[in-house]
């Protein structure tokens, strides 16, 4: 199992770079960041410095979207980083929750997202692609490689990930839901004539190591609120009892009152009080090191290839070190 570290690009950027260097020293192989241009600093600028200051780390957004940048710009940016540092990027992509809504736009449609996945990958790897009716190619790309991993929750999005993406990003660590969603992605891949086992499965969630569960829950409760945004979209689209989305996922948002993106991904988010303790426990990894190892082994049995640690809490360095010293060695 691989491990990744997920950060917000809060200033100073030097701190983001320092934490990524620490993660690499502790055995992490991926460095991810949020991508929301209004809320945080521009990640691709920071990726260049992360890559320059590490040797093996693969970097990318969790997640970008097809609406805030034109597709040829996104592809060219990835291809430039790969040319400079040797194919060490991955494109995590989704519809665009915070990035689009904060800018007053609706998240992208799945049709647009599916088209963008192919176009961005083709351009970044040196092939021609159709962008808004124009055939384009980046003539300077040589031996480019850009895996594109898609974030998804709902049935249509899971199907799209299986049909189009190189990897699937699931932003929660509940084994029951992980099993349900991984099966849906792999079935869609098989139905599309693809090798379902070739799709990389990445689970991303907060991890907090320690014995004080009450404090850990309060530091990670924000995550249930963030996931709740996506669940609310699913309920709006499919209904609360449609059978298309597990009710174990939709039931907890009944008390959700709204969401202020100025607190997005923050431990002190006041809009997440509706999230019960059991959801925090199910969606996140909390407790002593052995509890993390046990849950990660269960996820690995379900086909998870990477666990990406959301470190938006008051113990970022401690969690990186604990994973490096006690948890990653047990999973390798």
Backbone bond lengths (Angstrom), bond angles and torsions (degrees), N, CA, C in turn:
res aa  C-N    CA-C-N  psi(-1)  N-CA   C-N-CA  omega(-1)  CA-C   N-CA-C  phi
1 X - - - 1.465 - - 1.518 109.36 -
2 X 1.330 115.85 131.71 1.458 121.26 173.76 1.526 110.06 -86.03
3 X 1.356 115.26 163.25 1.452 120.69 178.32 1.514 109.99 -132.33
4 X 1.329 114.87 142.39 1.448 121.19 177.02 1.516 110.56 -127.29
5 X 1.316 115.25 159.00 1.464 122.15 174.79 1.523 107.66 -116.45
6 X 1.339 116.76 130.58 1.460 122.15 -179.72 1.523 109.18 -114.03
7 X 1.331 116.49 125.56 1.462 122.40 -179.88 1.523 110.48 -129.10
8 X 1.314 115.29 158.26 1.462 121.24 164.58 1.526 107.77 -87.90
9 X 1.329 116.21 149.43 1.462 119.20 -179.27 1.530 110.41 -91.19
10 X 1.321 114.75 57.44 1.457 120.76 172.88 1.528 109.22 -69.71
11 X 1.330 117.47 143.48 1.463 118.04 172.12 1.532 110.06 -69.44
12 X 1.340 117.54 150.13 1.460 125.78 2.24 1.528 111.96 -82.17
13 X 1.323 116.60 143.62 1.454 120.69 179.55 1.525 111.46 -59.91
14 X 1.337 116.61 -29.24 1.468 120.04 -179.82 1.525 111.19 -58.15
15 X 1.332 117.16 -32.46 1.467 119.93 179.67 1.524 110.83 -70.65
16 X 1.335 117.25 -38.62 1.459 121.13 176.46 1.526 109.31 -60.94
17 X 1.312 116.73 -45.64 1.468 121.66 179.58 1.528 110.59 -62.14
18 X 1.324 116.79 -42.90 1.464 121.33 -179.94 1.527 111.28 -62.20
19 X 1.330 117.15 -42.77 1.463 120.36 179.53 1.525 111.15 -66.76
20 X 1.325 117.38 -35.71 1.462 119.71 177.61 1.530 110.72 -68.05
21 X 1.328 117.80 -38.02 1.465 120.51 175.30 1.530 110.08 -62.72
22 X 1.306 116.26 -41.52 1.468 120.77 178.37 1.529 110.25 -62.50
23 X 1.332 115.41 -41.06 1.466 119.62 179.48 1.525 110.80 -62.33
24 X 1.316 117.64 -44.51 1.463 119.97 179.22 1.531 111.10 -60.89
25 X 1.325 116.64 -42.19 1.469 119.76 178.56 1.525 111.73 -61.09
26 X 1.330 116.07 -27.07 1.464 121.16 -177.83 1.529 112.89 -94.96
27 X 1.310 117.70 10.14 1.463 119.82 173.43 1.509 115.88 96.86
28 X 1.327 118.22 2.51 1.456 120.11 174.34 1.531 108.94 -71.50
29 X 1.329 116.69 143.24 1.460 121.37 -177.65 1.525 113.46 -111.35
30 X 1.334 116.81 -11.33 1.460 120.73 -179.36 1.525 109.72 -129.41
31 X 1.333 115.19 141.92 1.452 122.12 174.10 1.516 109.51 -123.36
32 X 1.317 116.52 113.62 1.463 122.85 -176.50 1.525 110.52 -112.21
33 X 1.327 116.99 154.63 1.468 120.61 170.16 1.518 109.59 -139.03
34 X 1.315 115.41 159.55 1.460 121.13 168.20 1.530 108.39 -65.13
35 X 1.320 116.97 160.86 1.461 122.09 176.56 1.519 108.47 -138.28
36 X 1.312 116.00 94.00 1.465 122.35 177.90 1.516 106.90 -146.89
37 X 1.335 116.11 101.78 1.463 122.12 -163.74 1.525 114.07 -61.76
38 X 1.326 117.91 -28.77 1.458 120.44 -179.53 1.525 111.25 -80.44
39 X 1.330 116.48 -39.47 1.465 120.81 -173.74 1.521 113.29 -79.70
40 X 1.345 117.60 -31.43 1.450 120.66 -174.64 1.521 110.87 -138.83
41 X 1.324 115.97 171.26 1.453 120.13 179.24 1.527 110.96 -71.03
42 X 1.334 114.78 159.10 1.461 122.14 -175.32 1.530 111.19 -64.26
43 X 1.340 117.33 116.11 1.464 119.31 -172.31 1.519 114.43 -69.31
44 X 1.322 118.32 -33.82 1.460 118.55 -173.83 1.527 111.94 -67.32
45 X 1.310 117.23 -29.77 1.462 120.00 173.72 1.529 109.82 -64.33
46 X 1.313 115.22 -42.16 1.465 120.68 -178.58 1.518 111.21 -71.47
47 X 1.344 117.61 -34.35 1.469 119.52 177.57 1.523 111.40 -56.11
48 X 1.320 116.53 -38.61 1.460 119.58 -178.51 1.528 110.71 -59.00
49 X 1.318 116.01 -40.31 1.457 119.80 179.94 1.528 112.02 -76.38
50 X 1.331 117.53 -34.09 1.467 119.25 175.02 1.522 109.75 -61.93
51 X 1.316 116.19 -45.76 1.465 120.36 -179.80 1.522 111.53 -64.07
52 X 1.327 116.66 -38.37 1.466 120.26 -179.87 1.517 111.73 -68.39
53 X 1.332 117.16 -25.06 1.464 121.12 -175.35 1.528 113.31 -105.05
54 X 1.328 117.21 6.43 1.462 121.63 174.65 1.524 108.42 -130.04
55 X 1.327 115.60 169.32 1.470 118.95 -177.62 1.520 113.74 -112.30
56 X 1.328 116.94 -31.91 1.463 119.58 -173.25 1.520 113.49 -124.24
57 X 1.304 118.70 -14.01 1.458 122.00 -172.60 1.527 110.95 -62.53
58 X 1.321 116.21 133.82 1.463 122.79 170.37 1.516 107.70 -96.28
59 X 1.335 117.84 133.44 1.460 120.79 -174.47 1.521 111.28 -120.91
60 X 1.330 114.80 156.91 1.452 119.54 177.18 1.515 112.00 177.67
61 X 1.323 117.31 171.62 1.467 122.04 -179.01 1.523 112.27 -87.87
62 X 1.311 116.04 142.14 1.455 122.98 173.65 1.536 107.49 -127.67
63 X 1.361 115.66 79.27 1.459 127.87 1.35 1.525 108.84 -137.45
64 X 1.362 114.75 158.59 1.453 119.66 169.85 1.525 108.43 -84.36
65 X 1.326 116.68 -174.27 1.461 120.23 -179.26 1.530 108.85 -151.43
66 X 1.335 118.15 165.55 1.464 119.52 -175.75 1.517 114.77 -85.29
67 X 1.344 117.63 9.51 1.453 119.11 -174.17 1.513 116.87 -109.90
68 X 1.326 118.78 -26.85 1.461 119.62 -174.46 1.521 113.30 -86.49
69 X 1.338 116.40 -17.10 1.467 121.10 174.82 1.520 108.05 -134.76
70 X 1.331 117.71 148.53 1.456 118.51 172.88 1.520 109.17 -67.51
71 X 1.314 115.81 153.61 1.460 120.20 -170.02 1.520 112.16 -66.96
72 X 1.339 116.73 -35.80 1.464 117.60 179.75 1.528 110.92 -69.87
73 X 1.338 117.85 -29.81 1.456 120.79 176.73 1.529 109.98 -69.14
74 X 1.332 116.63 -44.69 1.464 120.14 177.32 1.526 110.67 -59.45
75 X 1.324 116.54 -47.39 1.471 120.43 -179.59 1.520 111.39 -62.67
76 X 1.328 116.87 -43.05 1.467 120.35 -178.72 1.520 111.32 -65.56
77 X 1.322 116.90 -35.96 1.461 120.54 179.00 1.517 110.91 -64.74
78 X 1.332 116.61 -48.45 1.465 119.98 176.67 1.530 110.84 -60.48
79 X 1.334 116.62 -45.05 1.461 120.06 -176.87 1.526 111.54 -64.29
80 X 1.330 116.64 -35.07 1.463 120.08 178.13 1.525 110.68 -66.01
81 X 1.328 117.06 -45.47 1.465 120.46 177.26 1.521 110.82 -60.52
82 X 1.326 116.46 -42.00 1.465 119.80 179.61 1.519 111.68 -64.90
83 X 1.332 116.84 -39.00 1.462 120.21 179.09 1.531 110.53 -66.02
84 X 1.335 116.70 -35.87 1.457 120.75 -179.12 1.524 112.31 -75.56
85 X 1.347 116.95 -37.34 1.464 119.86 -168.36 1.523 114.51 -122.98
86 X 1.345 117.73 4.04 1.453 119.27 171.49 1.512 116.54 87.08
87 X 1.334 118.06 57.57 1.469 122.56 174.18 1.527 112.60 50.55
88 X 1.318 115.00 56.82 1.469 120.84 179.97 1.528 111.45 -118.61
89 X 1.337 116.13 36.25 1.458 119.06 177.00 1.523 110.39 -125.84
90 X 1.319 115.31 157.60 1.456 123.32 173.13 1.527 106.43 -138.83
91 X 1.325 116.44 140.61 1.461 120.99 -179.10 1.518 109.75 -101.88
92 X 1.332 116.54 101.80 1.448 120.61 168.41 1.514 108.06 -83.46
93 X 1.339 117.80 133.60 1.465 120.47 -173.70 1.520 110.01 -144.22
94 X 1.332 115.20 148.37 1.455 121.85 177.02 1.516 109.67 -151.37
95 X 1.314 116.38 -167.13 1.465 120.94 -176.63 1.524 112.15 -73.04
96 X 1.345 117.31 -25.18 1.454 120.11 -179.98 1.514 111.60 97.87
97 X 1.329 116.40 82.99 1.469 121.10 -178.95 1.521 110.09 -79.62
98 X 1.324 116.77 -78.42 1.468 119.23 -176.58 1.520 111.98 -68.50
99 X 1.323 118.55 -40.78 1.463 121.28 -174.70 1.520 111.95 -59.15
100 X 1.309 117.11 -41.94 1.465 120.87 -177.85 1.529 111.36 -81.89
101 X 1.325 117.27 -43.45 1.467 119.64 -175.03 1.527 111.98 -68.69
102 X 1.326 116.93 -38.27 1.468 119.23 179.19 1.525 110.79 -63.89
103 X 1.324 116.42 -31.00 1.462 121.20 179.15 1.531 112.39 -87.16
104 X 1.332 116.62 7.65 1.452 120.27 176.14 1.510 114.66 81.07
105 X 1.340 117.08 19.31 1.460 121.11 179.81 1.526 110.10 -117.16
106 X 1.313 116.31 159.49 1.453 120.93 175.57 1.517 109.69 -82.07
107 X 1.333 117.76 148.96 1.472 119.11 173.40 1.521 110.94 -56.13
108 X 1.319 115.59 153.79 1.458 121.20 -177.91 1.526 111.16 -65.85
109 X 1.322 115.85 154.20 1.462 119.79 174.94 1.525 109.67 -73.74
110 X 1.327 115.32 159.19 1.459 119.09 176.92 1.527 111.14 -65.38
111 X 1.328 117.28 -32.57 1.464 119.72 178.38 1.521 110.54 -62.46
112 X 1.324 116.43 -43.59 1.458 120.39 179.05 1.535 111.03 -67.24
113 X 1.317 115.58 -39.81 1.457 119.68 178.64 1.528 110.74 -62.72
114 X 1.323 117.07 -44.85 1.452 120.03 -179.75 1.512 112.44 -61.71
115 X 1.331 116.77 -40.10 1.465 120.07 177.64 1.524 110.60 -65.93
116 X 1.335 116.38 -41.57 1.467 120.47 -177.64 1.517 111.84 -63.79
117 X 1.332 117.81 -37.21 1.470 120.61 -179.30 1.519 110.58 -55.45
118 X 1.322 116.74 -48.75 1.455 120.26 -179.12 1.507 113.27 -68.27
119 X 1.333 116.75 -40.82 1.463 120.55 -177.34 1.530 111.06 -67.01
120 X 1.315 117.34 -47.83 1.473 120.59 -178.06 1.525 110.33 -62.47
121 X 1.324 117.28 -43.94 1.462 120.88 179.22 1.527 110.67 -63.35
122 X 1.339 117.98 -46.04 1.468 120.92 -178.95 1.525 111.30 -61.68
123 X 1.309 117.09 -47.36 1.465 119.47 -178.58 1.528 111.25 -64.67
124 X 1.326 116.80 -43.46 1.467 120.17 -177.92 1.521 112.29 -67.28
125 X 1.325 116.91 -22.02 1.459 120.26 179.90 1.527 112.03 -101.35
126 X 1.346 116.83 9.11 1.462 120.77 172.02 1.505 116.32 92.18
127 X 1.344 117.34 10.35 1.458 120.20 179.39 1.525 111.25 -99.42
128 X 1.325 115.66 160.91 1.463 120.82 175.10 1.520 110.23 -72.47
129 X 1.339 115.46 149.80 1.452 120.54 175.93 1.520 109.08 -150.34
130 X 1.309 115.87 156.31 1.459 122.27 179.71 1.519 109.18 -93.24
131 X 1.323 116.88 116.90 1.462 121.90 178.43 1.522 108.15 -118.56
132 X 1.338 116.28 109.32 1.470 121.62 -179.49 1.521 111.89 52.17
133 X 1.335 115.77 43.12 1.451 120.63 177.06 1.517 115.48 83.27
134 X 1.317 117.15 1.39 1.465 121.48 -178.88 1.525 109.32 -113.57
135 X 1.324 117.01 127.93 1.459 120.81 175.87 1.519 109.30 -76.65
136 X 1.331 115.95 123.62 1.458 121.28 -177.46 1.522 110.27 -128.12
137 X 1.334 114.68 153.76 1.448 121.82 173.79 1.518 108.35 -151.86
138 X 1.331 116.24 140.98 1.462 120.86 175.19 1.528 107.45 -90.01
139 X 1.330 118.51 101.08 1.469 120.80 -168.77 1.518 114.06 -68.67
140 X 1.316 117.54 -17.22 1.460 120.35 -175.13 1.521 113.27 -91.60
141 X 1.344 118.03 -5.65 1.459 120.90 -177.70 1.523 109.81 -74.35
142 X 1.311 116.02 127.08 1.456 122.64 177.58 1.535 108.62 -128.29
143 X 1.312 116.23 121.63 1.474 121.58 176.37 1.528 112.56 57.38
144 X 1.315 116.86 35.67 1.460 120.20 178.37 1.521 111.95 -73.74
145 X 1.314 116.14 145.17 1.465 121.99 175.88 1.523 108.62 -134.97
146 X 1.318 116.90 125.76 1.461 120.19 178.49 1.527 110.10 -140.77
147 X 1.335 117.67 94.78 1.462 118.78 171.33 1.526 109.79 -67.75
148 X 1.331 116.52 139.32 1.461 122.18 179.64 1.523 108.16 -116.24
149 X 1.324 116.16 117.82 1.457 122.61 -178.78 1.522 108.61 -110.00
150 X 1.313 116.44 132.53 1.461 121.12 -174.35 1.521 111.43 -106.88
151 X 1.336 116.34 135.55 1.459 122.48 173.94 1.525 109.08 -88.34
152 X 1.337 116.74 137.33 1.460 120.29 -176.13 1.523 110.60 -157.61
153 X 1.352 115.21 156.98 1.456 122.83 172.32 1.528 111.97 -134.00
154 X 1.333 117.10 -48.94 1.455 121.76 -172.55 1.514 113.69 -78.96
155 X 1.342 117.29 166.41 1.468 121.04 -173.55 1.527 114.24 -60.93
156 X 1.313 118.23 -40.59 1.466 119.64 -179.94 1.530 111.16 -71.11
157 X 1.318 116.23 -37.86 1.465 119.64 178.21 1.523 110.93 -68.79
158 X 1.322 117.34 -40.31 1.466 120.66 177.70 1.526 110.29 -62.03
159 X 1.330 116.11 -39.97 1.462 119.67 178.07 1.519 110.72 -64.17
160 X 1.324 116.90 -41.84 1.467 120.65 179.27 1.527 110.95 -62.51
161 X 1.336 116.28 -41.77 1.467 119.70 177.93 1.523 110.76 -59.07
162 X 1.314 116.74 -42.90 1.454 120.36 179.23 1.513 112.93 -66.74
163 X 1.317 116.51 -34.06 1.464 121.17 -177.66 1.525 112.90 -79.02
164 X 1.352 118.48 -33.12 1.458 120.72 -166.83 1.526 115.71 -120.60
165 X 1.328 117.89 -32.39 1.464 120.28 -166.04 1.525 112.13 -90.82
166 X 1.328 114.97 158.05 1.466 121.94 174.71 1.517 111.44 -84.36
167 X 1.328 115.83 -20.57 1.454 120.53 -179.44 1.517 109.79 -150.26
168 X 1.328 116.06 160.98 1.458 123.32 179.78 1.520 108.40 -121.55
169 X 1.333 116.59 126.42 1.459 122.90 177.53 1.523 108.77 -105.02
170 X 1.321 116.38 120.20 1.459 122.33 176.31 1.510 108.45 -113.69
171 X 1.317 116.04 117.68 1.459 120.47 -175.86 1.535 110.54 -94.78
172 X 1.295 115.49 67.59 1.468 126.10 168.02 1.517 107.00 -177.13
173 X 1.332 116.88 157.11 1.464 120.60 -173.71 1.521 112.20 -121.50
174 X 1.320 117.15 32.07 1.453 120.98 177.19 1.528 108.90 -82.40
175 X 1.329 119.35 120.64 1.465 120.17 -176.21 1.527 114.06 -58.71
176 X 1.333 118.21 -39.82 1.463 120.28 -179.19 1.522 110.64 -62.10
177 X 1.327 116.93 -48.83 1.458 120.47 -178.91 1.524 111.13 -69.87
178 X 1.330 116.43 -34.97 1.463 119.43 176.97 1.524 110.38 -60.22
179 X 1.323 116.44 -46.98 1.472 119.71 -179.80 1.526 110.97 -60.09
180 X 1.325 117.04 -44.52 1.465 122.12 -178.53 1.526 110.90 -61.92
181 X 1.335 116.42 -44.34 1.460 119.96 -175.25 1.525 112.53 -76.80
182 X 1.328 117.49 -37.97 1.468 119.96 177.39 1.530 109.75 -62.76
183 X 1.321 117.46 -41.65 1.462 120.48 177.50 1.525 111.05 -60.71
184 X 1.345 116.97 -40.91 1.466 120.35 -179.68 1.524 111.21 -64.86
185 X 1.332 116.50 -42.23 1.472 120.41 179.37 1.522 110.33 -64.41
186 X 1.319 117.37 -45.82 1.462 120.15 -176.63 1.531 111.86 -70.45
187 X 1.315 117.34 -32.49 1.468 119.44 175.86 1.529 109.84 -65.12
188 X 1.339 116.08 -43.00 1.463 119.74 179.07 1.518 111.16 -62.95
189 X 1.331 116.29 -38.48 1.464 119.96 177.92 1.519 110.50 -63.26
190 X 1.333 117.13 -45.93 1.460 120.81 179.64 1.522 111.07 -62.95
191 X 1.337 116.69 -41.90 1.462 120.73 179.51 1.525 111.51 -63.27
192 X 1.348 116.13 -27.72 1.459 120.90 179.82 1.527 112.14 -88.36
193 X 1.331 116.75 3.97 1.456 120.37 179.41 1.509 114.32 81.26
194 X 1.330 117.24 16.41 1.452 121.72 178.68 1.526 109.89 -99.65
195 X 1.327 115.80 162.94 1.453 120.76 175.59 1.528 108.46 -80.42
196 X 1.324 119.00 109.79 1.470 119.83 -175.86 1.522 113.19 -63.63
197 X 1.326 117.17 -26.92 1.459 119.76 -179.07 1.523 112.19 -77.14
198 X 1.343 116.77 -11.70 1.464 120.28 -179.65 1.526 112.10 -81.51
199 X 1.325 117.52 -9.71 1.467 121.16 -179.74 1.523 108.95 -84.10
200 X 1.321 116.54 122.61 1.466 121.44 178.20 1.524 109.66 -73.77
201 X 1.317 116.74 133.57 1.467 121.75 -179.69 1.528 108.64 -107.67
202 X 1.322 115.70 120.23 1.467 121.97 179.69 1.519 109.36 -120.03
203 X 1.315 115.99 120.43 1.468 121.99 172.78 1.526 107.90 -100.85
204 X 1.324 116.28 131.66 1.465 121.78 -179.29 1.522 109.51 -125.64
205 X 1.325 116.40 132.33 1.464 120.99 -178.59 1.524 109.45 -166.19
206 X 1.326 118.13 159.57 1.456 120.25 174.58 1.526 111.41 -64.92
207 X 1.320 115.11 144.65 1.458 121.59 173.25 1.521 108.14 -129.58
208 X 1.318 116.25 133.72 1.462 121.91 -179.95 1.520 107.53 -137.25
209 X 1.322 117.18 117.32 1.456 122.16 -174.87 1.528 110.07 -98.49
210 X 1.333 116.27 125.42 1.461 120.44 178.32 1.513 111.12 157.49
211 X 1.319 115.91 170.44 1.462 121.43 -176.50 1.524 113.71 -91.44
212 X 1.323 118.36 -13.84 1.464 121.38 -178.17 1.528 108.86 -86.92
213 X 1.336 116.03 87.66 1.459 120.40 -175.35 1.519 112.23 -67.05
214 X 1.314 117.79 -34.73 1.459 120.34 -179.59 1.521 110.33 -61.61
215 X 1.325 116.53 -44.77 1.464 119.94 178.72 1.526 110.86 -67.67
216 X 1.315 117.31 -41.74 1.466 120.99 179.46 1.521 110.83 -60.22
217 X 1.325 116.40 -42.06 1.472 119.51 179.28 1.515 111.38 -62.29
218 X 1.329 116.94 -42.73 1.465 119.07 -179.65 1.520 111.69 -66.17
219 X 1.326 117.28 -32.23 1.457 120.92 178.33 1.532 112.47 -73.59
220 X 1.325 116.99 -20.99 1.469 120.50 -174.99 1.524 114.17 -116.18
221 X 1.341 117.32 1.07 1.464 119.93 -177.27 1.530 112.21 -62.23
222 X 1.332 116.49 -27.60 1.463 120.83 179.08 1.522 112.14 -54.28
223 X 1.350 116.22 -29.23 1.458 119.66 -174.54 1.528 111.23 -66.83
224 X 1.340 115.91 -38.69 1.461 118.88 176.61 1.513 111.77 -62.21
225 X 1.343 116.65 -32.71 1.455 120.01 175.74 1.510 112.12 -69.36
226 X 1.321 116.64 -40.55 1.461 120.00 179.16 1.522 110.77 -64.52
227 X 1.333 116.56 -46.26 1.460 120.12 177.10 1.529 109.93 -62.75
228 X 1.340 115.55 -34.77 1.458 119.95 179.70 1.514 113.61 -59.25
229 X 1.335 117.91 -30.15 1.464 119.67 175.61 1.519 111.29 -59.83
230 X 1.321 116.07 -44.64 1.459 120.84 -179.92 1.528 110.64 -69.79
231 X 1.332 116.59 -38.81 1.455 120.23 179.36 1.529 110.13 -64.58
232 X 1.336 117.15 -39.77 1.463 120.36 177.81 1.521 110.98 -60.49
233 X 1.325 116.86 -38.64 1.467 120.45 175.76 1.525 110.67 -62.12
234 X 1.337 116.51 -41.51 1.459 120.16 -179.60 1.525 111.28 -66.01
235 X 1.337 117.32 -42.09 1.458 120.91 178.56 1.523 110.00 -63.04
236 X 1.335 116.87 -41.21 1.461 120.88 178.13 1.524 111.37 -62.43
237 X 1.321 116.06 -36.62 1.467 120.16 -176.01 1.527 112.05 -82.17
238 X 1.342 116.77 -43.41 1.464 120.14 -170.72 1.525 114.31 -109.78
239 X 1.328 117.03 -14.40 1.452 119.70 -175.27 1.517 111.12 92.18
240 X 1.332 115.93 158.90 1.460 120.86 -173.98 1.526 112.14 -72.80
241 X 1.339 117.03 -30.41 1.471 120.58 -174.53 1.529 110.49 -124.58
242 X 1.315 116.75 42.74 1.460 120.75 -175.50 1.515 113.13 -75.78
243 X 1.326 117.07 -23.44 1.447 120.50 -172.84 1.517 113.02 83.53
244 X 1.337 117.09 -8.68 1.461 121.16 179.85 1.521 112.18 -85.77
245 X 1.337 116.13 -21.12 1.462 122.61 178.52 1.528 107.18 -127.11
246 X 1.319 119.40 131.95 1.471 120.37 -178.81 1.527 111.69 -57.22
247 X 1.331 115.69 133.91 1.467 119.02 179.82 1.524 111.49 -67.96
248 X 1.314 117.35 -19.97 1.465 119.43 174.86 1.530 110.91 -66.12
249 X 1.325 116.18 -18.26 1.459 120.04 175.91 1.522 111.30 -91.42
250 X 1.318 117.82 -38.09 1.468 120.40 -172.05 1.530 114.43 -87.37
251 X 1.333 118.14 -23.24 1.466 120.33 -170.12 1.518 113.19 -63.67
252 X 1.324 118.00 -34.07 1.464 119.58 -169.67 1.525 114.07 -74.80
253 X 1.333 119.04 -11.43 1.466 119.22 -176.87 1.527 113.27 -90.99
254 X 1.327 117.74 8.08 1.469 119.95 -177.33 1.524 112.16 -59.50
255 X 1.339 117.92 -31.67 1.457 121.16 -178.55 1.528 112.51 -93.32
256 X 1.311 117.38 6.03 1.462 121.56 -179.32 1.523 109.59 -67.06
257 X 1.341 116.51 128.84 1.463 121.61 -175.43 1.525 113.63 -105.82
258 X 1.285 117.86 -13.82 1.467 120.98 -174.77 1.513 109.33 151.01
259 X 1.337 115.49 -176.34 1.456 118.03 -175.40 1.524 109.31 -156.08
260 X 1.314 115.88 128.39 1.458 122.69 177.48 1.526 108.00 -105.87
261 X 1.339 116.36 113.67 1.457 119.62 -174.51 1.527 113.28 -70.31
262 X 1.312 118.07 -9.49 1.464 118.46 176.48 1.523 111.55 -67.51
263 X 1.348 117.23 -16.00 1.465 122.06 177.28 1.529 111.59 -108.15
264 X 1.322 117.48 13.26 1.468 122.48 -172.05 1.531 111.09 -59.78
265 X 1.330 115.58 126.37 1.455 119.95 176.90 1.517 114.39 71.44
266 X 1.325 117.13 20.84 1.468 120.82 -177.15 1.523 110.87 -108.56
267 X 1.326 116.49 142.27 1.457 120.97 -179.49 1.523 112.42 -64.23
268 X 1.339 116.90 -24.37 1.466 119.99 -178.50 1.527 112.03 -99.14
269 X 1.319 118.16 22.11 1.460 122.15 -177.56 1.535 110.08 -62.51
270 X 1.345 118.64 117.36 1.462 120.40 -177.85 1.524 113.07 -77.28
271 X 1.334 118.09 -9.50 1.459 121.47 -176.42 1.518 112.97 -91.06
272 X 1.326 117.41 13.66 1.466 119.68 -176.40 1.523 112.40 -118.82
273 X 1.323 117.10 16.43 1.465 119.43 179.10 1.526 111.85 -65.99
274 X 1.339 117.44 -19.44 1.467 120.74 179.75 1.526 112.13 -73.43
275 X 1.328 117.37 -13.29 1.468 121.26 -174.76 1.529 109.28 -79.21
276 X 1.327 119.78 116.02 1.471 121.33 -177.84 1.524 112.20 -76.26
277 X 1.324 114.91 161.25 1.468 120.33 -178.37 1.520 112.21 -57.26
278 X 1.333 117.86 -38.86 1.457 118.84 -174.96 1.523 111.50 -66.92
279 X 1.336 117.65 -30.14 1.462 120.18 176.03 1.525 110.02 -70.33
280 X 1.336 117.52 -41.24 1.461 120.44 176.60 1.524 109.74 -59.13
281 X 1.335 116.59 -45.18 1.460 120.84 -179.34 1.524 111.81 -63.90
282 X 1.322 116.87 -39.49 1.466 120.34 -177.47 1.521 111.73 -74.35
283 X 1.328 117.20 -41.45 1.466 121.22 -173.79 1.525 112.58 -80.09
284 X 1.338 117.49 -24.69 1.469 121.51 -173.16 1.530 110.55 -113.81
285 X 1.327 115.92 177.11 1.458 122.37 172.69 1.518 107.96 -115.60
286 X 1.329 116.05 113.61 1.455 122.26 -175.04 1.528 109.82 -130.31
287 X 1.330 115.19 157.74 1.454 119.79 174.15 1.512 112.90 106.90
288 X 1.342 116.93 -169.38 1.468 121.58 -179.05 1.526 110.71 -67.67
289 X 1.330 117.50 166.26 1.469 120.52 -176.43 1.525 114.42 -52.15
290 X 1.327 117.99 -40.50 1.462 119.18 -176.62 1.527 111.51 -64.11
291 X 1.328 117.51 -32.89 1.462 119.86 177.45 1.524 110.64 -63.43
292 X 1.333 116.93 -37.98 1.464 121.32 176.81 1.524 110.14 -66.14
293 X 1.332 116.25 -45.65 1.468 120.51 -179.22 1.522 110.47 -59.93
294 X 1.322 116.96 -44.32 1.467 120.64 -177.88 1.524 111.28 -62.87
295 X 1.320 116.91 -44.79 1.462 119.60 -178.65 1.524 110.91 -69.20
296 X 1.319 116.90 -38.81 1.456 120.22 178.95 1.526 111.40 -65.70
297 X 1.323 117.63 -37.23 1.461 119.77 176.15 1.529 110.76 -63.77
298 X 1.335 116.42 -38.18 1.468 119.77 177.21 1.528 110.52 -64.67
299 X 1.317 117.02 -40.96 1.460 120.34 177.94 1.527 111.15 -66.40
300 X 1.316 116.21 -40.04 1.462 119.35 178.20 1.523 111.15 -60.82
301 X 1.327 117.14 -37.77 1.466 120.82 178.02 1.522 111.62 -63.96
302 X 1.331 116.83 -24.54 1.463 121.08 178.67 1.524 112.44 -86.43
303 X 1.335 116.71 1.70 1.452 120.30 176.76 1.509 115.10 101.74
304 X 1.326 118.15 9.62 1.466 120.80 -179.50 1.528 109.34 -73.88
305 X 1.330 115.74 126.39 1.463 122.00 -178.29 1.522 113.38 -94.06
306 X 1.332 116.60 -27.27 1.462 120.79 -179.20 1.521 110.28 -142.14
307 X 1.336 115.04 138.76 1.457 120.00 167.72 1.517 108.11 -111.33
308 X 1.328 115.93 123.87 1.455 122.09 -179.40 1.524 109.07 -107.28
309 X 1.328 115.63 121.54 1.461 123.08 -174.13 1.530 110.29 -85.77
310 X 1.318 116.77 114.48 1.459 120.05 168.38 1.523 107.97 -74.57
311 X 1.322 116.39 121.25 1.469 120.67 -177.44 1.521 109.61 -116.09
312 X 1.320 116.55 63.98 1.459 122.26 176.46 1.528 108.23 -111.61
313 X 1.332 114.46 72.17 1.454 120.56 -178.67 1.526 108.60 -159.31
314 X 1.325 117.04 -170.97 1.457 120.61 -171.80 1.528 113.79 -91.47
315 X 1.340 117.48 12.50 1.470 119.34 -176.93 1.529 110.59 -138.33
316 X 1.317 116.71 46.92 1.461 119.32 -175.23 1.522 112.30 -63.41
317 X 1.326 116.53 -50.78 1.468 119.41 -179.09 1.523 111.29 -62.32
318 X 1.323 116.52 -41.30 1.465 120.52 -178.27 1.527 111.35 -63.70
319 X 1.313 116.97 -39.85 1.460 120.30 179.87 1.526 110.63 -69.31
320 X 1.326 117.41 -42.46 1.468 120.36 177.47 1.523 110.05 -58.62
321 X 1.326 116.64 -45.28 1.464 120.66 -178.41 1.526 111.72 -68.86
322 X 1.335 117.12 -41.15 1.463 119.99 179.66 1.520 110.97 -63.20
323 X 1.312 115.58 -39.55 1.471 118.45 177.29 1.528 110.12 -65.02
324 X 1.313 116.45 -43.72 1.454 119.27 -179.28 1.508 114.17 -65.03
325 X 1.334 116.70 -35.31 1.451 120.50 -174.69 1.526 113.15 -87.80
326 X 1.339 117.76 -34.67 1.461 119.32 -169.44 1.530 115.38 -125.44
327 X 1.322 118.10 -26.49 1.457 119.57 -170.46 1.526 111.90 -102.28
328 X 1.306 118.20 -50.58 1.467 120.17 179.88 1.535 111.58 -59.51
329 X 1.353 119.86 -43.51 1.469 118.32 178.50 1.526 113.53 -59.77
330 X 1.322 117.31 -30.00 1.470 120.52 -179.20 1.516 112.57 -75.31
331 X 1.326 117.39 -16.69 1.465 121.60 -178.03 1.517 112.24 -105.94
332 X 1.314 118.29 -1.77 1.457 121.36 -178.61 1.519 110.04 -104.87
